C-alpha cells in the first residue's frame, strides 16, 4: 500500500498541486474547476477534505484503497473524503470538470436523499460510471453552468450552485442503475503497470548530482519488480499502447528539459544525473527526442549555464 497523504502534505511533496490547494483553500464550502486549473496527472495516494465529483474523458488507472479500475472514455467518478485514492493518467485528458463540496454545503440541498443514495456514500464499491457521449454531454452542461455561475458576483450564487449540484446528483442517480459500472480490473497487467509507474516517478525530480537515477531500462525495472521483462513490456503495451522504453524515455526527456531550464547544471552533469555514462550519448538521445541539442534548447529558453556548487 502506498503512503497516504493529506492535501497539505501532498502540496509539500508536489509543487504542481499547489494551485489546487490554493483554490480549495478559497472555497465557500463549494468550488468547481476545469482540467486546466487543477493537478490531476500523477500524484501519491491521498485524501481530500471534500466530496468530489469528476467528469473525465481520457485513459488512466484509478486506485481507490486496494481496488483498481482501468478508465477509458467518458466517466463520472465520485470521491468520498475519507477514502484515499490515486490517479495515474495514461493519456492527455480532454476537457474535464471537478466539483468539490463539503458536508456543510450538502446540507443546503433541497432533497438529501439523492446525496445519501449516491455513489459518494456507497460502501464497498468503486464509484466509477461509464457514460455514453450523450450522457457525458448532459453532465458536462451542468458542470459548465456551475463553472459560469461561480465566476459571477451574484450574492446568492451558492444557492443556485446548490440547485445545480442537486440536478447533477439527480442525473447521476437516474442513470447509475442502468449504466454499466466500470469493473474493478485486478489483472496482473494493471498491478504491474501501476508498480512500474510508481518506481519511475520515485526517481524524480532529481535535485543533486549525488543522486542519479538508478533504473534506466526496461530490464532494470523488471528486475526491481521481480518479473520477466517480457511480462512488463506486455503489460505496458496492453494498457498504454506504448513500449516501456518509450515511456521511460519520455519521462527522462521531461526531466532533462526541467534541469536545463531550472538549474545551472552543465550538460555533462545532467547526463550523469539521468544515467548516461557519456555526455555524447545524452546529447544524441536528447536530439532524437527534442529535435535540438541540449545547448540549443537551453539557449532558446534564455537560461545561462554555469557550473554549480550544488543543485
C-alpha positions as CSV (number, residue, x, y, z in Angstrom):
1,X,0.0,0.0,0.0
2,X,1.3,3.4,-0.9
3,X,1.8,6.1,1.7
4,X,-1.3,8.2,2.1
5,X,-1.1,12.0,2.0
6,X,-3.4,14.7,3.2
7,X,-3.7,17.6,0.8
8,X,-1.3,19.8,2.7
9,X,1.3,17.1,2.8
10,X,0.7,16.5,-0.9
11,X,1.4,20.1,-1.7
12,X,4.7,19.9,0.3
13,X,5.9,17.0,-1.9
14,X,4.4,18.0,-5.2
15,X,4.6,21.7,-6.1
16,X,2.4,21.1,-9.2
17,X,-0.6,20.6,-6.8
18,X,0.0,24.0,-5.1
19,X,-2.6,25.6,-7.3
20,X,-5.2,23.1,-6.3
21,X,-4.5,23.6,-2.6
22,X,-4.9,27.4,-3.0
23,X,-8.1,27.1,-5.0
24,X,-9.6,24.7,-2.4
25,X,-8.5,26.9,0.4
26,X,-10.6,29.7,-1.0
27,X,-13.8,27.8,-1.5
28,X,-17.0,28.8,0.3
29,X,-17.8,25.1,1.0
30,X,-18.0,24.6,-2.7
31,X,-16.0,25.1,-5.9
32,X,-15.8,23.8,-9.5
33,X,-12.7,23.7,-11.7
34,X,-11.8,22.7,-15.2
35,X,-8.9,20.4,-16.0
36,X,-6.5,23.2,-16.8
37,X,-6.8,24.6,-13.3
38,X,-6.1,21.6,-11.2
39,X,-3.4,19.0,-10.7
40,X,-4.7,15.6,-11.9
41,X,-1.8,13.9,-13.6
42,X,0.3,11.7,-11.4
43,X,0.1,12.0,-7.6
44,X,0.6,10.0,-4.4
45,X,-2.2,8.1,-2.7
46,X,-4.0,10.9,-0.8
47,X,-7.2,12.0,0.8
48,X,-9.1,15.3,0.3
49,X,-11.1,17.3,2.8
50,X,-14.0,17.5,0.3
51,X,-16.5,15.3,-1.5
52,X,-15.6,15.4,-5.2
53,X,-17.4,14.6,-8.4
54,X,-15.3,14.4,-11.5
55,X,-16.2,14.2,-15.2
56,X,-13.2,12.9,-17.2
57,X,-12.7,11.9,-20.7
58,X,-9.4,10.1,-21.1
59,X,-7.4,6.9,-20.2
60,X,-5.9,6.0,-16.9
61,X,-5.8,3.8,-13.9
62,X,-7.7,4.8,-10.7
63,X,-6.9,3.2,-7.4
64,X,-9.3,3.6,-4.5
65,X,-7.9,1.9,-1.4
66,X,-6.8,-1.5,-2.8
67,X,-9.1,-1.6,-5.8
68,X,-8.1,-0.8,-9.3
69,X,-10.2,0.4,-12.3
70,X,-9.0,0.9,-15.8
71,X,-10.6,4.1,-17.2
72,X,-11.0,4.6,-20.9
73,X,-13.5,7.1,-22.3
74,X,-16.2,9.2,-20.6
75,X,-16.5,8.5,-16.9
76,X,-18.2,10.1,-13.9
77,X,-16.3,9.5,-10.7
78,X,-17.4,10.0,-7.1
79,X,-14.9,10.6,-4.3
80,X,-15.6,10.3,-0.6
81,X,-13.2,12.5,1.6
82,X,-12.5,9.6,3.9
83,X,-11.2,7.2,1.2
84,X,-7.7,7.6,-0.2
85,X,-7.2,7.5,-3.9
86,X,-4.6,7.7,-6.6
87,X,-5.0,8.6,-10.3
88,X,-2.5,7.8,-13.0
89,X,-3.3,9.3,-16.3
90,X,-2.2,7.3,-19.4
91,X,-3.3,10.0,-22.0
92,X,-3.8,13.6,-22.4
93,X,-7.2,14.2,-20.8
94,X,-9.9,16.0,-22.8
95,X,-11.7,19.0,-21.2
96,X,-12.8,17.7,-17.7
97,X,-14.5,19.2,-14.7
98,X,-14.2,18.7,-11.0
99,X,-16.8,19.7,-8.4
100,X,-15.8,19.9,-4.7
101,X,-18.0,20.5,-1.7
102,X,-18.1,19.7,2.0
103,X,-20.6,18.4,4.5
104,X,-21.9,21.9,5.2
105,X,-22.7,22.6,1.6
106,X,-24.5,19.3,1.1
107,X,-26.9,20.4,3.9
108,X,-28.1,23.1,1.6
109,X,-29.6,20.5,-0.8
110,X,-33.3,20.6,-1.1
111,X,-33.6,16.8,-1.3
112,X,-30.8,15.0,0.6
113,X,-32.0,11.5,-0.5
114,X,-30.1,11.7,-3.7
115,X,-26.9,12.6,-1.8
116,X,-27.4,9.8,0.7
117,X,-28.0,7.2,-2.0
118,X,-25.3,8.5,-4.4
119,X,-22.0,6.8,-5.0
120,X,-20.4,9.3,-2.8
121,X,-21.6,7.3,0.2
122,X,-21.8,3.8,-1.4
123,X,-19.6,1.5,0.6
124,X,-17.6,-1.5,-0.8
125,X,-17.6,-0.4,-4.4
126,X,-15.5,1.6,-6.9
127,X,-17.8,4.6,-7.7
128,X,-16.9,4.9,-11.4
129,X,-19.6,5.1,-14.0
130,X,-19.0,4.8,-17.8
131,X,-21.0,7.3,-19.8
132,X,-22.2,7.4,-23.4
133,X,-21.2,10.6,-25.3
134,X,-24.9,11.8,-25.0
135,X,-24.9,11.3,-21.2
136,X,-21.5,12.9,-20.9
137,X,-22.7,15.9,-22.8
138,X,-25.7,16.3,-20.4
139,X,-23.4,16.1,-17.4
140,X,-20.9,18.5,-19.0
141,X,-23.6,21.1,-19.5
142,X,-24.3,21.1,-15.7
143,X,-20.6,21.5,-14.9
144,X,-20.3,24.3,-17.4
145,X,-23.3,26.1,-15.9
146,X,-21.8,25.7,-12.4
147,X,-18.4,27.0,-13.7
148,X,-20.0,30.0,-15.2
149,X,-22.1,30.8,-12.1
150,X,-19.2,30.6,-9.7
151,X,-17.3,33.2,-11.7
152,X,-20.1,35.7,-11.1
153,X,-20.8,38.1,-8.2
154,X,-24.4,37.4,-7.6
155,X,-25.0,37.5,-3.8
156,X,-27.0,34.2,-3.7
157,X,-24.9,32.3,-6.3
158,X,-24.2,29.5,-3.8
159,X,-28.0,28.8,-3.6
160,X,-28.0,28.5,-7.4
161,X,-24.9,26.2,-7.2
162,X,-26.7,24.0,-4.7
163,X,-29.5,23.6,-7.2
164,X,-27.1,22.6,-9.9
165,X,-25.4,20.1,-7.6
166,X,-28.9,18.7,-6.8
167,X,-29.5,18.4,-10.5
168,X,-26.2,16.7,-11.0
169,X,-26.9,14.1,-8.3
170,X,-30.4,13.5,-9.7
171,X,-29.0,12.9,-13.2
172,X,-26.4,10.5,-11.8
173,X,-29.0,8.7,-9.7
174,X,-31.2,8.4,-12.8
175,X,-28.7,6.5,-14.9
176,X,-26.4,4.9,-12.4
177,X,-28.5,1.7,-12.1
178,X,-28.7,1.2,-15.8
179,X,-25.2,2.5,-16.6
180,X,-22.5,-0.1,-17.0
181,X,-20.2,0.3,-14.0
182,X,-16.6,0.1,-15.0
183,X,-15.4,-3.2,-13.4
184,X,-12.6,-3.3,-11.0
185,X,-9.9,-4.8,-13.0
186,X,-7.4,-6.6,-10.8
187,X,-5.5,-8.2,-13.6
188,X,-1.8,-8.7,-13.2
189,X,-1.2,-6.2,-16.1
190,X,-2.8,-3.3,-14.2
191,X,-0.9,-4.1,-11.0
192,X,2.4,-4.4,-12.9
193,X,1.8,-1.1,-14.7
194,X,0.9,0.7,-11.5
195,X,4.0,-0.5,-9.8
196,X,6.1,0.4,-12.8
197,X,4.8,4.0,-12.8
198,X,5.4,4.3,-9.1
199,X,9.0,3.2,-9.5
200,X,9.5,5.5,-12.4
201,X,8.1,8.6,-10.6
202,X,10.0,7.9,-7.4
203,X,13.3,8.7,-9.2
204,X,12.2,12.3,-10.0
205,X,12.7,15.2,-9.5
206,X,16.5,15.0,-9.4
207,X,17.9,17.6,-7.1
208,X,21.6,16.6,-6.8
209,X,24.4,15.1,-8.8
210,X,24.8,12.7,-5.9
211,X,21.5,11.0,-6.6
212,X,21.4,10.0,-10.3
213,X,18.6,7.8,-11.5
214,X,19.1,4.1,-10.8
215,X,16.5,2.4,-13.0
216,X,17.2,3.3,-16.7
217,X,16.0,0.4,-18.9
218,X,13.0,-2.0,-19.0
219,X,15.3,-4.7,-17.7
220,X,16.2,-2.6,-14.7
221,X,12.5,-2.1,-13.8
222,X,11.7,-5.7,-14.4
223,X,14.4,-6.8,-12.0
224,X,13.2,-4.4,-9.4
225,X,9.6,-5.7,-9.9
226,X,10.9,-9.3,-9.8
227,X,9.2,-10.2,-13.1
228,X,10.5,-11.1,-16.5
229,X,11.0,-8.1,-18.8
230,X,8.6,-9.7,-21.3
231,X,5.8,-9.5,-18.8
232,X,6.5,-5.8,-18.1
233,X,6.6,-5.0,-21.8
234,X,3.4,-6.8,-22.5
235,X,1.5,-5.1,-19.6
236,X,2.7,-1.7,-20.6
237,X,1.9,-2.2,-24.3
238,X,-1.5,-3.7,-23.5
239,X,-2.6,-0.7,-21.3
240,X,-0.8,2.2,-22.9
241,X,-0.2,1.2,-26.5
242,X,3.5,2.2,-26.0
243,X,6.7,0.5,-25.4
244,X,8.2,0.5,-22.0
245,X,11.4,2.2,-23.3
246,X,9.2,5.0,-24.9
247,X,7.6,5.8,-21.5
248,X,11.0,5.8,-19.7
249,X,12.5,7.9,-22.5
250,X,9.6,10.4,-22.4
251,X,10.0,10.8,-18.6
252,X,13.7,11.3,-18.9
253,X,13.3,13.9,-21.6
254,X,10.8,15.8,-19.4
255,X,13.3,15.8,-16.5
256,X,16.2,16.8,-18.8
257,X,14.2,19.8,-20.0
258,X,13.4,20.8,-16.5
259,X,17.0,20.6,-15.4
260,X,18.1,22.6,-18.5
261,X,15.5,25.3,-17.8
262,X,15.6,25.5,-14.0
263,X,19.1,24.5,-12.9
264,X,22.6,25.7,-13.7
265,X,24.0,22.2,-14.1
266,X,26.1,21.8,-17.2
267,X,25.2,19.2,-19.8
268,X,27.8,16.6,-18.6
269,X,26.3,16.8,-15.1
270,X,22.7,16.5,-16.4
271,X,23.8,13.5,-18.5
272,X,25.3,11.8,-15.4
273,X,22.2,12.5,-13.3
274,X,20.0,11.0,-15.9
275,X,22.0,7.8,-16.1
276,X,24.1,8.4,-19.2
277,X,27.7,7.1,-19.0
278,X,28.9,9.6,-21.6
279,X,27.6,13.1,-22.3
280,X,27.6,12.5,-26.1
281,X,25.1,9.7,-25.6
282,X,22.9,12.1,-23.7
283,X,23.2,14.7,-26.4
284,X,22.3,12.1,-29.1
285,X,19.3,10.9,-27.0
286,X,18.1,14.5,-26.4
287,X,18.4,15.5,-30.0
288,X,16.5,12.4,-31.2
289,X,13.5,13.2,-28.9
290,X,13.6,17.0,-28.7
291,X,14.8,17.7,-32.3
292,X,17.5,20.0,-30.9
293,X,20.6,19.7,-28.8
294,X,20.6,20.4,-25.0
295,X,22.7,23.5,-25.6
296,X,20.3,25.0,-28.2
297,X,17.3,24.1,-26.0
298,X,18.8,26.0,-23.0
299,X,19.8,28.9,-25.2
300,X,16.3,29.1,-26.6
301,X,15.0,29.2,-23.0
302,X,17.5,32.1,-22.3
303,X,18.9,30.2,-19.3
304,X,22.6,30.8,-18.5
305,X,24.7,27.7,-18.0
306,X,27.3,27.8,-15.2
307,X,28.8,25.1,-13.1
308,X,27.0,24.9,-9.8
309,X,28.3,24.0,-6.3
310,X,25.1,22.3,-5.5
311,X,21.8,21.8,-7.3
